[in-house]
Amino acid sequence: MTSRPSAAALSAAAQSPAIRADGLTKRFPTPDGRGVTAVDAISVTVPRGSVTGLLGGNGAGKTTTISMLLGLLLPTAGTVEILGVDMARHRHAVLPRMNFSSPYVELPHRLTVRENLTVYAHLYGLTCVKKRVQDLAEHLDLSRFLDRPSGGLSAGQKTRVALAKALLNDPELLLLDEPTASLDPDTADWIRTYLERYRLRTGATILLASHNMLEVERLCDGVLMMRQGRIVDRGAPSALLARYGRQTLEEVFLDIARAPDDRILAGEAADAAE
Ligand SMILES: Nc1ncnc2c1ncn2[C@@H]1O[C@H](COP(=O)(O)OP(=O)(O)OP(=O)(O)O)[C@@H](O)[C@H]1O
Protein backbone atom coordinates (compact mmCIF):
# COMPACT_ATOMS: atom_id res chain seq x y z
CA MET A 1 0.00 0.00 0.00
CA THR A 2 1.37 3.46 -0.82
CA SER A 3 -1.30 5.77 0.65
CA ARG A 4 -0.29 9.11 2.16
CA PRO A 5 0.50 9.30 5.88
CA SER A 6 -2.05 11.19 8.01
CA ALA A 7 -1.29 14.64 9.53
CA ALA A 8 -0.98 13.07 13.00
CA ALA A 9 1.45 10.48 11.64
CA LEU A 10 3.51 13.20 9.96
CA SER A 11 3.69 15.20 13.20
CA ALA A 12 4.86 12.11 15.15
CA ALA A 13 7.32 11.33 12.36
CA ALA A 14 9.07 14.68 12.83
CA GLN A 15 10.14 13.59 16.36
CA SER A 16 11.29 10.12 15.41
CA PRO A 17 14.80 8.79 14.76
CA ALA A 18 16.24 8.86 11.25
CA ILE A 19 16.17 5.05 11.08
CA ARG A 20 14.28 2.58 13.20
CA ALA A 21 14.45 -1.06 12.16
CA ASP A 22 12.86 -3.79 14.23
CA GLY A 23 13.41 -7.50 13.73
CA LEU A 24 14.68 -6.83 10.22
CA THR A 25 15.37 -10.10 8.43
CA LYS A 26 16.30 -11.14 4.91
CA ARG A 27 16.44 -14.71 3.72
CA PHE A 28 17.52 -15.49 0.17
CA PRO A 29 16.57 -18.75 -1.51
CA THR A 30 19.45 -20.95 -2.63
CA PRO A 31 19.47 -23.74 -5.27
CA ASP A 32 19.93 -26.42 -2.57
CA GLY A 33 16.67 -25.22 -0.97
CA ARG A 34 18.28 -24.43 2.39
CA GLY A 35 18.33 -20.65 1.89
CA VAL A 36 20.74 -18.13 3.38
CA THR A 37 19.84 -15.73 6.16
CA ALA A 38 21.72 -12.60 5.12
CA VAL A 39 20.21 -10.41 7.84
CA ASP A 40 18.94 -12.07 10.99
CA ALA A 41 16.33 -10.13 13.00
CA ILE A 42 18.35 -6.97 13.62
CA SER A 43 16.95 -4.02 15.55
CA VAL A 44 18.58 -0.64 15.00
CA THR A 45 17.88 2.96 15.98
CA VAL A 46 19.89 5.70 14.30
CA PRO A 47 19.40 9.21 15.76
CA ARG A 48 18.88 12.16 13.45
CA GLY A 49 22.00 14.13 12.63
CA SER A 50 24.35 11.29 13.56
CA VAL A 51 26.95 9.50 11.49
CA THR A 52 26.77 5.75 12.09
CA GLY A 53 29.18 3.13 10.82
CA LEU A 54 27.90 -0.28 9.77
CA LEU A 55 30.86 -2.63 10.13
CA GLY A 56 31.39 -6.30 9.53
CA GLY A 57 33.46 -8.75 7.53
CA ASN A 58 32.69 -9.85 3.99
CA GLY A 59 29.22 -11.35 3.83
CA ALA A 60 28.17 -10.02 7.25
CA GLY A 61 24.99 -8.50 5.78
CA LYS A 62 25.81 -4.79 5.43
CA THR A 63 24.76 -4.31 1.80
CA THR A 64 21.59 -6.35 2.31
CA THR A 65 20.71 -4.21 5.34
CA ILE A 66 21.26 -0.98 3.42
CA SER A 67 19.21 -2.31 0.49
CA MET A 68 16.28 -3.03 2.82
CA LEU A 69 16.55 0.40 4.47
CA LEU A 70 16.37 1.93 1.00
CA GLY A 71 13.36 -0.15 0.04
CA LEU A 72 15.31 -1.80 -2.78
CA LEU A 73 14.90 -5.21 -1.17
CA LEU A 74 11.74 -6.35 0.60
CA PRO A 75 12.44 -7.71 4.09
CA THR A 76 11.44 -11.30 4.78
CA ALA A 77 10.34 -10.08 8.22
CA GLY A 78 10.55 -6.98 10.39
CA THR A 79 9.78 -3.31 9.96
CA VAL A 80 11.67 -0.23 8.81
CA GLU A 81 10.79 3.36 9.59
CA ILE A 82 12.77 6.08 7.86
CA LEU A 83 12.38 9.61 9.28
CA GLY A 84 9.35 8.24 11.09
CA VAL A 85 7.70 6.90 7.94
CA ASP A 86 6.82 3.22 7.62
CA MET A 87 8.66 2.02 4.52
CA ALA A 88 6.25 -0.83 3.88
CA ARG A 89 3.23 1.49 3.68
CA HIS A 90 4.42 4.99 2.78
CA ARG A 91 7.77 4.48 1.08
CA HIS A 92 7.05 7.07 -1.62
CA ALA A 93 6.49 9.77 0.99
CA VAL A 94 10.06 9.46 2.27
CA LEU A 95 12.12 8.40 -0.76
CA PRO A 96 12.58 12.03 -1.93
CA ARG A 97 14.22 12.81 1.44
CA MET A 98 16.88 10.12 1.26
CA ASN A 99 19.57 8.95 -1.14
CA PHE A 100 22.46 6.51 -1.41
CA SER A 101 25.67 5.73 -3.19
CA SER A 102 27.27 2.36 -3.71
CA PRO A 103 30.26 1.13 -5.69
CA TYR A 104 28.03 -1.78 -6.75
CA VAL A 105 25.58 0.45 -8.61
CA GLU A 106 27.07 1.92 -11.78
CA LEU A 107 25.56 4.87 -13.63
CA PRO A 108 24.71 4.25 -17.31
CA HIS A 109 28.11 4.14 -19.04
CA ARG A 110 27.35 5.88 -22.30
CA LEU A 111 25.69 8.93 -20.80
CA THR A 112 27.97 11.80 -19.89
CA VAL A 113 28.26 12.81 -16.26
CA ARG A 114 26.09 15.85 -16.97
CA GLU A 115 23.44 13.70 -18.68
CA ASN A 116 23.41 11.19 -15.85
CA LEU A 117 23.06 13.85 -13.16
CA THR A 118 20.38 15.61 -15.22
CA VAL A 119 18.34 12.41 -15.64
CA TYR A 120 18.51 11.69 -11.91
CA ALA A 121 17.66 15.30 -11.04
CA HIS A 122 14.51 14.99 -13.15
CA LEU A 123 13.69 11.61 -11.58
CA TYR A 124 13.93 13.26 -8.16
CA GLY A 125 11.55 15.99 -9.37
CA LEU A 126 14.04 18.83 -8.90
CA THR A 127 13.51 22.24 -10.41
CA CYS A 128 16.41 24.43 -11.67
CA VAL A 129 18.17 21.24 -12.76
CA LYS A 130 20.89 22.92 -14.83
CA LYS A 131 22.01 25.10 -11.94
CA ARG A 132 21.86 22.22 -9.44
CA VAL A 133 24.09 20.04 -11.63
CA GLN A 134 26.49 22.95 -12.22
CA ASP A 135 26.71 23.77 -8.50
CA LEU A 136 27.30 20.17 -7.45
CA ALA A 137 29.93 19.77 -10.16
CA GLU A 138 31.76 22.74 -8.72
CA HIS A 139 31.45 21.54 -5.09
CA LEU A 140 32.65 18.04 -5.94
CA ASP A 141 35.32 19.14 -8.42
CA LEU A 142 33.62 17.42 -11.36
CA SER A 143 33.54 20.32 -13.80
CA ARG A 144 36.47 19.01 -15.87
CA PHE A 145 34.72 15.80 -16.79
CA LEU A 146 31.05 16.82 -16.80
CA ASP A 147 30.85 16.18 -20.54
CA ARG A 148 32.73 12.88 -20.60
CA PRO A 149 30.95 9.50 -20.74
CA SER A 150 30.55 8.17 -17.20
CA GLY A 151 31.91 4.75 -18.21
CA GLY A 152 35.32 6.21 -19.09
CA LEU A 153 36.04 7.72 -15.69
CA SER A 154 38.54 6.42 -13.16
CA ALA A 155 37.30 4.73 -9.97
CA GLY A 156 37.91 7.88 -7.93
CA GLN A 157 36.10 10.09 -10.43
CA LYS A 158 33.17 7.63 -10.55
CA THR A 159 32.94 7.72 -6.77
CA ARG A 160 32.71 11.49 -6.77
CA VAL A 161 30.03 11.36 -9.49
CA ALA A 162 28.11 8.77 -7.44
CA LEU A 163 28.30 11.09 -4.44
CA ALA A 164 27.05 14.00 -6.56
CA LYS A 165 24.12 11.83 -7.66
CA ALA A 166 23.45 10.97 -4.01
CA LEU A 167 23.45 14.64 -3.00
CA LEU A 168 21.25 15.96 -5.83
CA ASN A 169 18.13 16.08 -3.66
CA ASP A 170 19.94 17.39 -0.51
CA PRO A 171 19.00 14.21 1.35
CA GLU A 172 18.17 14.28 5.04
CA LEU A 173 19.33 10.66 5.18
CA LEU A 174 22.35 9.47 3.23
CA LEU A 175 23.12 5.75 3.02
CA LEU A 176 26.63 5.08 1.79
CA ASP A 177 28.01 1.66 0.95
CA GLU A 178 31.82 1.83 1.14
CA PRO A 179 32.02 5.51 0.14
CA THR A 180 35.82 5.48 -0.23
CA ALA A 181 36.40 1.96 -1.60
CA SER A 182 39.32 1.85 -4.07
CA LEU A 183 40.16 5.53 -3.67
CA ASP A 184 43.66 6.91 -3.24
CA PRO A 185 44.32 8.37 0.24
CA ASP A 186 44.07 11.95 -1.03
CA THR A 187 40.69 11.46 -2.74
CA ALA A 188 39.38 9.39 0.19
CA ASP A 189 40.35 12.15 2.62
CA TRP A 190 38.69 14.70 0.36
CA ILE A 191 35.43 12.70 0.34
CA ARG A 192 35.48 12.30 4.15
CA THR A 193 35.98 16.02 4.62
CA TYR A 194 33.14 16.69 2.21
CA LEU A 195 30.82 14.36 4.14
CA GLU A 196 31.76 15.95 7.48
CA ARG A 197 30.96 19.38 6.10
CA TYR A 198 27.71 18.19 4.53
CA ARG A 199 26.54 16.80 7.86
CA LEU A 200 27.51 20.00 9.70
CA ARG A 201 25.87 22.25 7.12
CA THR A 202 22.62 20.34 6.73
CA GLY A 203 22.21 18.30 9.93
CA ALA A 204 21.73 15.23 7.74
CA THR A 205 22.00 11.70 9.07
CA ILE A 206 24.59 9.40 7.49
CA LEU A 207 24.79 5.62 7.70
CA LEU A 208 27.90 4.23 6.10
CA ALA A 209 29.15 0.71 5.57
CA SER A 210 32.92 0.66 5.57
CA HIS A 211 35.91 -1.62 5.87
CA ASN A 212 38.14 1.35 6.70
CA MET A 213 38.40 1.60 10.47
CA LEU A 214 40.28 4.91 10.45
CA GLU A 215 37.46 6.37 8.38
CA VAL A 216 34.92 5.09 10.89
CA GLU A 217 36.87 6.46 13.87
CA ARG A 218 37.09 9.83 12.19
CA LEU A 219 33.51 10.17 10.94
CA CYS A 220 31.22 8.12 13.12
CA ASP A 221 29.45 8.94 16.37
CA GLY A 222 28.20 5.39 16.63
CA VAL A 223 29.09 1.97 15.27
CA LEU A 224 27.02 -1.14 14.56
CA MET A 225 29.09 -4.31 14.38
CA MET A 226 27.62 -7.08 12.21
CA ARG A 227 28.56 -10.71 12.00
CA GLN A 228 26.61 -13.48 10.27
CA GLY A 229 23.65 -11.19 9.70
CA ARG A 230 23.38 -10.08 13.31
CA ILE A 231 24.31 -6.95 15.22
CA VAL A 232 26.81 -8.36 17.69
CA ASP A 233 27.91 -5.10 19.31
CA ARG A 234 27.25 -1.40 19.08
CA GLY A 235 28.27 1.90 20.63
CA ALA A 236 30.40 5.00 20.21
CA PRO A 237 33.91 4.23 18.91
CA SER A 238 35.41 5.38 22.24
CA ALA A 239 33.01 3.11 24.18
CA LEU A 240 33.95 0.12 22.03
CA LEU A 241 37.67 0.82 22.51
CA ALA A 242 37.14 0.94 26.27
CA ARG A 243 34.94 -2.20 26.34
CA TYR A 244 37.48 -4.29 24.40
CA GLY A 245 40.52 -2.66 26.04
CA ARG A 246 41.94 -1.72 22.65
CA GLN A 247 43.69 1.27 21.12
CA THR A 248 42.13 1.14 17.66
CA LEU A 249 38.82 0.17 16.10
CA GLU A 250 40.71 -2.18 13.82
CA GLU A 251 41.73 -4.23 16.87
CA VAL A 252 38.13 -4.23 18.10
CA PHE A 253 36.99 -5.36 14.65
CA LEU A 254 39.45 -8.26 14.70
CA ASP A 255 38.40 -9.26 18.23
CA ILE A 256 34.78 -9.44 17.10
CA ALA A 257 35.51 -11.12 13.76
CA ARG A 258 37.63 -13.82 15.43
CA ALA A 259 35.53 -14.35 18.57
CA PRO A 260 33.91 -17.74 19.05
CA ASP A 261 30.20 -18.04 18.34
CA ASP A 262 29.15 -17.89 22.01
CA ARG A 263 30.41 -14.29 22.08
CA ILE A 264 28.07 -13.57 19.17
CA LEU A 265 25.16 -14.87 21.21
CA ALA A 266 26.18 -12.58 24.06
CA GLY A 267 25.98 -9.70 21.60
CA GLU A 268 22.49 -10.82 20.63
CA ALA A 269 21.44 -10.68 24.27
CA ALA A 270 22.68 -7.10 24.53
CA ASP A 271 20.81 -6.36 21.32
CA ALA A 272 17.55 -7.69 22.67
CA ALA A 273 17.98 -5.76 25.90
CA GLU A 274 18.42 -2.42 24.14
N1 LIG B 1 20.79 -12.15 -3.97
C1 LIG B 1 21.35 -12.99 -3.09
N2 LIG B 1 21.09 -14.32 -3.16
C2 LIG B 1 21.64 -15.20 -2.27
N3 LIG B 1 22.48 -14.82 -1.28
C3 LIG B 1 22.77 -13.51 -1.17
C4 LIG B 1 22.23 -12.54 -2.06
N4 LIG B 1 22.71 -11.30 -1.70
C5 LIG B 1 23.51 -11.52 -0.63
N5 LIG B 1 23.55 -12.83 -0.32
C6 LIG B 1 24.27 -13.44 0.80
O1 LIG B 1 23.91 -12.74 1.97
C7 LIG B 1 25.04 -12.58 2.82
C8 LIG B 1 25.25 -11.11 3.13
O2 LIG B 1 25.69 -10.45 1.95
P1 LIG B 1 25.96 -8.89 1.91
O3 LIG B 1 26.31 -8.52 0.50
O4 LIG B 1 24.83 -8.18 2.54
O5 LIG B 1 27.25 -8.79 2.85
P2 LIG B 1 28.23 -7.55 3.08
O6 LIG B 1 28.38 -7.41 4.56
O7 LIG B 1 27.76 -6.33 2.35
O8 LIG B 1 29.58 -8.10 2.46
P3 LIG B 1 30.84 -7.36 1.75
O9 LIG B 1 31.59 -6.66 2.82
O10 LIG B 1 31.59 -8.51 1.18
O11 LIG B 1 30.28 -6.42 0.70
C9 LIG B 1 26.19 -13.28 2.12
O12 LIG B 1 26.30 -14.59 2.62
C10 LIG B 1 25.77 -13.29 0.67
O13 LIG B 1 26.36 -14.38 -0.02
PDBQT file of the ligand as one rigid body, heavy atoms in Angstrom, charges set to zero:
ROOT
HETATM    1  N1  LIG A 301      20.793 -12.154  -3.967  1.00  0.00    +0.000 N 
HETATM    2  C1  LIG A 301      21.351 -12.993  -3.093  1.00  0.00    +0.000 A 
HETATM    3  N2  LIG A 301      21.094 -14.324  -3.155  1.00  0.00    +0.000 NA
HETATM    4  C2  LIG A 301      21.644 -15.197  -2.275  1.00  0.00    +0.000 A 
HETATM    5  N3  LIG A 301      22.482 -14.819  -1.280  1.00  0.00    +0.000 NA
HETATM    6  C3  LIG A 301      22.773 -13.508  -1.173  1.00  0.00    +0.000 A 
HETATM    7  C4  LIG A 301      22.235 -12.541  -2.060  1.00  0.00    +0.000 A 
HETATM    8  N4  LIG A 301      22.714 -11.303  -1.697  1.00  0.00    +0.000 NA
HETATM    9  C5  LIG A 301      23.505 -11.521  -0.634  1.00  0.00    +0.000 A 
HETATM   10  N5  LIG A 301      23.547 -12.826  -0.324  1.00  0.00    +0.000 N 
HETATM   11  C6  LIG A 301      24.272 -13.437   0.799  1.00  0.00    +0.000 C 
HETATM   12  O1  LIG A 301      23.912 -12.739   1.966  1.00  0.00    +0.000 OA
HETATM   13  C7  LIG A 301      25.038 -12.584   2.819  1.00  0.00    +0.000 C 
HETATM   14  C8  LIG A 301      25.250 -11.113   3.133  1.00  0.00    +0.000 C 
HETATM   15  O2  LIG A 301      25.691 -10.453   1.950  1.00  0.00    +0.000 OA
HETATM   16  P1  LIG A 301      25.963  -8.888   1.906  1.00  0.00    +0.000 P 
HETATM   17  O3  LIG A 301      26.307  -8.519   0.503  1.00  0.00    +0.000 OA
HETATM   18  O4  LIG A 301      24.827  -8.179   2.539  1.00  0.00    +0.000 OA
HETATM   19  O5  LIG A 301      27.254  -8.786   2.846  1.00  0.00    +0.000 OA
HETATM   20  P2  LIG A 301      28.232  -7.549   3.077  1.00  0.00    +0.000 P 
HETATM   21  O6  LIG A 301      28.383  -7.411   4.558  1.00  0.00    +0.000 OA
HETATM   22  O7  LIG A 301      27.762  -6.330   2.355  1.00  0.00    +0.000 OA
HETATM   23  O8  LIG A 301      29.579  -8.102   2.459  1.00  0.00    +0.000 OA
HETATM   24  P3  LIG A 301      30.837  -7.359   1.752  1.00  0.00    +0.000 P 
HETATM   25  O9  LIG A 301      31.594  -6.661   2.819  1.00  0.00    +0.000 OA
HETATM   26  O10 LIG A 301      31.587  -8.513   1.177  1.00  0.00    +0.000 OA
HETATM   27  O11 LIG A 301      30.281  -6.418   0.703  1.00  0.00    +0.000 OA
HETATM   28  C9  LIG A 301      26.193 -13.279   2.121  1.00  0.00    +0.000 C 
HETATM   29  O12 LIG A 301      26.303 -14.591   2.622  1.00  0.00    +0.000 OA
HETATM   30  C10 LIG A 301      25.772 -13.292   0.671  1.00  0.00    +0.000 C 
HETATM   31  O13 LIG A 301      26.356 -14.377  -0.016  1.00  0.00    +0.000 OA
ENDROOT
TORSDOF 0
